[in-house]
Amino acid sequence: MQSEVGRVRGSELEVNASWLPSLDALDAGLARLHQQLAQVDRELRQTRSDYRRLLELNRVRARGRLPQASAFERLTHQERRVATLATHGHSNLEVATELHVTVHTVKSQMGSILRKLDLRSRWELEHVLRAELPWAEAGGETPSCGSFEG
């Protein structure tokens, strides 16, 4: 009787051992899924934050406190050039190349632009400029950088 129990337990161990690689693969898949869910959660939180900021901008606009063209005019000539190129989807590197300055200079000027216009991101800058400046409309051509008056 005891030898039969030992044999059954031994066969159970062999069956369980055959499942171990499958269980390890399942654990690895679950870990990857957990990481992907964490990434989706981070992206969702960022999207919600962007949405809340957009709602805030729209409320401010309704009260008439959204930066007007005069805010754009407060920018220096170079900042206007950087803002225009950034609004049209150019990266910092592309803006730097176009304007013959360093990427660090572009980053610094973008920070100054956002600070002066009380904005938090390039996306908000694009939203504000496209809403207020006729040449910044989607599909419009980027004005030549020399066309701004300083």
N, C-alpha and C positions, 0 to 999 in steps of 0.2 A: 504494500500500500504506500509506504513512504517512498519507495523508488518511483512509483507512478507520479506522485506529487512532485518529486524532484525533476522528473522528466518533463512534466507539464510546465513547471516554472522555468526550466531551461529553455523550452521552446518559446515561452512567452518573452524571455529575454532576447532570444534571437530575433523574434518578430519585432520587438521594440527597437532593437539595434538597427534593423533595416529601415525604420522610420526616422532615425536621427538625422540623416542628411536632408530629408524632406522638411523636417521641423526646423533645421538650421536655415534652409532656404526661405521658409515661411517667415521665420524671425527676421531675416535680413530684408525681406520684402516689406514686412510691417514697419521696420525701422525707416526704410526709404519713404514709405507712405506717410509716416509720421513727420518726417522732414519736409515733405512736399506740402502737407497740410499746414505746417508751421509757416512755410513760405507764403501760401495762399492767405493765411490769416494776417500776416504782416502786410501783404499787398492790399487786402481788404481794409485794414485799419488805415493805410495811407490813402486809399480811395475815399473812405469816409471823411478823413481829415480834409482832403482836397474839396470834397463836396460841401462840407461845412464852411470852408473858407469862401467858396463860390457863393453860397447863400449869404454869407456875411458881406461880401462885396456887393451883391445885389441889393441888400438892405441899405448899405451905405449909399449906393447909387441912388436909391429911391429918396434918400434924404438930401441928395445933392452934394454929398461930401466926397464922392469918388474923384480922384485926381483928374482934372480937366486938362485940355491941351496946354494950359499955362504951366501945369506941372511938368509936362514934357519940355516946355520952353525953359524951365529952370535947370535942365541938364546942360552940361557943357557940350560944345560941338562934338568932341570925341565921344562922349557918353551917348549922344544921339546916334552917332554912327554905329556904336556897339549895340545899342538897343534895337536899332532897325535891323541889323544883321541877325541878331539873336531872335527877334520876332519872326523872321523869315526862316527859322529853323537851322541856322548855322551853329555848329558846335564852337566851343571856345577856341579850339585849334584852328578852325576855318576862319573865324573872325580875326584871330591873331595874324594869320597868313594874309588875309585880305587887307588888313590895316597896317601891316608891317610892324607889329609890336609883339611882345612876348605873351605867352599864355597867361603868365602871372599878372601882367598888366590888364588883360581882358577880365580875369577873375576879379581883380580889384575894382575895375570900373563897373562890372556887373553888381558887385556888392554896394557900391555907391549909388548906382541907379535904383536898385531895389529899396535902399534906405531912403533916398530922396522922395520916391513915389509911394512909400509906406506899403511895399509889397513884400511877399515872402518867397516867390519863386519865379522862374522864367515863364512858367505857364501863366501866372497871373499877369506878368508883364505883357505877354502876347495878348491875353484877353483884354486888358485895358487899352493897349494901343490899337488893336483891331477894332474895338468898339468906338474909339474916339478919332482916329486919324484915317481919312479916306484912302490914302495910298497904302495903308497897312491891311486892307481887306484881303481875304483869302483869294488867291488867284491873281492879285495885283502884283505888279512888278516892283522889285526893290528899287527905291530911288537911288540914284548914284550917290555915293558917299559925299561927294563934293557939293551936293545940292542944298545942304543945310546952311542956314546963315548962323554964324556964331556970335 
